């Protein structure tokens, strides 16, 4: 069989965003599993869905199936516990009753000595992620389960930057909320490194759900250094009413572009969509990060159903240039099958698309496009004669 001369192998192609499924909200049906094997490149399942994981591998051996595990909590809601004992398959690395019985110090306490239950998530209890013994127990349990059951790796949730989204508590031993957050971030840095090294050594993936990385330069790059990272609020509009997109603030987008350019690890991106505009912005922003392993999905926060977007049927093809930032602040990128533009700023911008493009409805586009704030446009090649 002929082979290419050394040094001439083609680099992996930067393709339009693939699709993935964060399937943690409900148990998938047999039909959904069969469909998922055809549609998605990555699927994340709860730990007890081992039969579905094996079926997906059987139907599509190339599909990556990750198990959901939470970095930062123990849980005692029904399903995570069965009566007075921990369930066999946990959504966490450590069981609630195991911690309570053998290591009560693994429950984070507030300054009043109370355990910290997450607001909006009953019976989720913050753990002492900074404790080396907790970190090692988490890694030992999760890596052992991944190897025993045959998962491709781990989606590690709640690699967060701040406790404030779950609780206003100040952790005992810290002076204020800022110091609490620093202790948690540093603990998660150490836990991620320990888990990432162990899983990588075992030939398995670690993909953390990194939150608010735009607030800490270098955090996305550091926390995606194993098999990649997940962004659960991708293409998010800011809360200050200016219309700017949070994803493009700080250093986050720069670090994500650098990761995508290397093409060696996964970017798993979620845009919570209530409107068609949000869906369009999410997909087009993901296309700016096109790589061999950039996957995007729209979703609702409960994650109860598989999602598909009409934009995933556009057949943009391969990126033929790097994403470019215009003087207006708009980002554009050309593909073999089309073109995208994203305006992450708070003001409208007039841009001229390349020639020979049409809307998804097939309407020719020749005039400049007035792109509103926090909006995007996706155009495709005009059909041939």
N, C-alpha and C positions, 0 to 999 in steps of 0.2 A: 504494500500500500504506500502510495506516495505521501511524503510529508513535506511541510513547509520548511525552508532553511531556517536555521536558528536566527532569531531576532526579527523574523518577518511575520510572526503570528499576529493576527488582527486583534486589537483591543476590544473588549466587550462593548457592544453597541449601547449608546444612551437612548433608550427607547421611551416612547410616551408612557405615562404612568400605568403600571399594571394595577390589578384590583386585588384587594384582600378583604378578609372578613374577621371582625372582632366578635366572635360568637359566644359571648359570655352571659348574655341576658336570659337565655332560655335553652332548653335542650333541643338541638336540631332534629328535624324530621328526617326520615329516610330520603324523601325527595330532595330536601335541602342539601343533604350530604352529597347526593349524586350530582346535583347541579353545581355545588361548590367545587367538586373535583375538576369540572370543566372550566369554570369561570375564574377561579382565584389562584394566585401564586403563593399566598400565605393564608393560613387559617389559625386563629387562636381559639382554643377550647378550654372549658373548665376541666379540672383534674380528673373528675369522675367520668368524663366522656372518652374513656379509653377505647371502647368498641368503635365509636365514630372515628377516632384518630386512626385506628387500624384500617377501617374501611376506606378512608381517604387515601391512605398510603397504597392500598390495594388498587384503587381506581386510578390514582395518579402518583406514581412513585417520585416524581419531581416536585410535588407539592410539599412545602414546609409547614408542618403542623406543630405549633407551640402550645405549651401548657401555661395557663394563667396562674401566677403566684404573686401574692402581695408581699412587698418588702417590709411594710411599715405597720402591720397590725396583726393581732390575733382576734379571732371572731368566735362568738358563741350563739349565733342564730341557728335555727333548725337547718340541718344540712351540713353545717360546719361542725356541729356536735350532734350526737345521737343520745338523748337522755343525759347521763352524767359522764359521758366519755366523748373523746374526739372522734370525728368520722374517719374512715379509712383514707379517703381522699380529701385533702384540704385545699381551700383557696389560698392558703398562706403557707409559709415554710414551717411554722411552729404552731402546734395546737394550743387552744385556750386552756384546756384542763391540764395538759402537760406543763405549761408554764405556771399555772396556778399551784399545781402540786409540787413541782420540783424547782422552779425558778421564778418566784413571784417578783424578783427584782427586774425581770424582763418587761414588766408592765411599767410604762412611763407614768410618773406621778406629777401632779401639779404642785404648786407651792403650799397647798393645804393638805398634801399627802393623799389626794384622791386620784384614782385612775382616770385617764382621759378618754372619754367616749366621744367618737366623732359626731359632730352635728350633722343631721340629715342621714346618717348611716348608723342606725341603732345596732348595738352589740358588736361594733367594730372598736377595738381598743388599741390605742397608740402604744407601740413597743419602744423599748430602749435600743434603738438601732445603733447607738454608739457603743454598746456593750460587746466586747470581742467574743464573749461566750455565746451571746445570742447570734452574732454574725456567723460563727462557725457552725452552730446548730442548724441555722437556716440553710447554709450551703450543704452541709452533710445530708440533710433530709431531702432537699430538692434535687441535688445531683444524683443521689441514690435512686430517687423515684423516676427521674428522667431516663436513666440507664435501664432500670428494671422494666419500665413500661414501654419504652421505645419511642418517646417523643423526640422531635428534632431539636428541641431546646425550650427556652423559657421566655415568656413575656412577663417581665417583672413590673408590677404596677406600683404606683405611688413612690416613685423616685422623685420626691417633691422638693421644692425650694423653700416652702413656708408652711407652717402648721395652720396659718390663719384661715385657710379655706375649710378646715375641719373643726377648728377650735380656737377660742381666744385665750386658752390656758397658757400660762408660763410654766415651763418644766422646772421641777424642783432642782435647785442648785444653779439655776441661771437667773440673771438679774432682771431680764425683761424679754419681750417677745423677739427682739432682734437677736439676742444671745441664744434664745431657744432655737430659733431657725438656724443659726450658725452651727450649733451642736448637732442638730438633725442632719443638716447638709453634709457636715464632715463625717458623721456616722454612716450616711448613705454612700459617700465617696468610698469609704473603707469596705462596706458590705458589697458594693458593686465590684470593686477590684477583686475581692476574695471569690465572689461568685463567678465573675467573668473568667478569671484564671482557671478555676476548677472546671467550668463547663468547656472552655476552649481546649483544655488538656484532654477532656473526654470526647472531643470531636463534636460538641454540641454548641448551640447558639444561646447567647444572652442578649435580649432586646429589652432595655428598660423603658418605661413610660416616663420620659423626662419632662417635668413641668417647669414652665416659666424660665426657660434657659436664656431668654433675652435679658434677664436681670443680672446674670453673672457671666461675664465674658469667659469663654473657654469651657463652660460647663457642658454644652452640647457636644463639643469635640471630645472632651474627656469621657463622657458617659456613653458615647456611641462607638467607642474604640474597639469593642469586641465584635459582635455581629451586626451592630447598628443600633438604632433607637426609634422610639415611637413618639410622635407629637399628636396629642389628643385634641388640641385646640388650634389646628392649622388653618391659616387664612382667617383668623378671628378678627373681627372689628373691635376697636378699642371701646372702653366704657366711658370715655371722656366726651363723646359726642362729636368729635372732630372728623370722624369718618376714616381715619387712618387705620391701616391693618397692623395689628400687633406683631404678626409674624415677621414683618420687615424692620422692626425696631431693634435697637441694640446690635449685638453681634451674632444673633441666632441665624439669620438667613445667610450671612457670610460663611458661618461654620457649616451649615447644611449644604451650601454650594460646594465647599471644599470636599466634604464627604462624598457628595454625588459625583464630583469630577474624578475621584479615585475609582469609583465604581466597584468597590470591593465589599460593601456592607449595605444593609437594608435601611431604607427610610420608610417607615410605616406611618402614614399621615391620615388623620381623620378631620373632616370638616363637619361640624354639626349644622345641618342645613334645615332652615325653615322656609327659605325662599329660593327661587330659581337663581337669583343673583348670587346668593351665598354658595350655591352649588357650582356655578360658573367660576366664581373667584377661587374656590377651593381647588377645582380641577386645573385651572390655568396656572395657579401658583405652583401646584405640584409639577406641572409640565416644565416650569422653569428649572426644576430640580431633576429633570429626566436623567436617568442613569440605568444601568442594567437591573438595579434593585430598588427603584423608587415605586412604591405602591401607595395608592390613595383610595379612600372610600368616603362617601357621604354617610351620615348616620344620625340617628336620634340617640340621646344619652342613655336610654335603657338597653340598647344593643339587643333587642329581642328578635330582630329579623335580619336576614341577609339583605344587603343593599346593592343596588346597581344604578348607574347614572347613564343618561343618554350620551354624555361626553365620553364615556368609556367605549362607546361604539363609533367614535369619530375616525378612527384609524389614522391618527396623526403620523404614525410610523416612527422613524428615527430622527433624533435631533441632528440637524446639519450645521448648527452653530451653537456657541455658548450663549447663555442668557445675557442680554445686553441691557444696561440701564441708560435710558435717554436723559437728556438734560432736564426734561420735565419731571423726572422721577419715575416715569413709567418703565416697566421691564417688558422686553419682548424676546421671543425666541422662534426661530424658523425650524420647521420639521419637513421631512420628505413629503408628508401628506397634508401640511397645513401650517398654521401660524397662531401664536397666542400672544396676548398683551395683558398685563396686569397693572392697574393704577393703584398703588398702595397709599397714595397721598390724600390730603384733605381738599384738593382742588381738582377741577376737571382739566383734562388735557386733550389737545387735538393731535391725532397721530395718523400717519398715512400707511395703510397696510401695503404689503407687496402686491404686485400685479398677479392676476390669475386666480384670485380666491373668491369663495362664495360663503354665505352663511350656512349653518347646518340645515336650513330650509331650502338651500339651493339658490338663494338670491345673490346676483353678482355684487361685488363691493369694489367700487372704483373711487369714490370720494373719501376724503379724510373722515375718520371716526372720532366723534366727541365722546371721550371715555370719562364717565363720571367718577367721583371719588370712591375708593374702595370697591371698584368694579373691574370687570375683565371682559375680554372678547376672545372667542375661539372661532377661527375660520379654517376652512378646508380647501384643498385644491379643487378647482372647477373640473367637472367630469370631462373626459376626452370626447372627441367627435364620434 
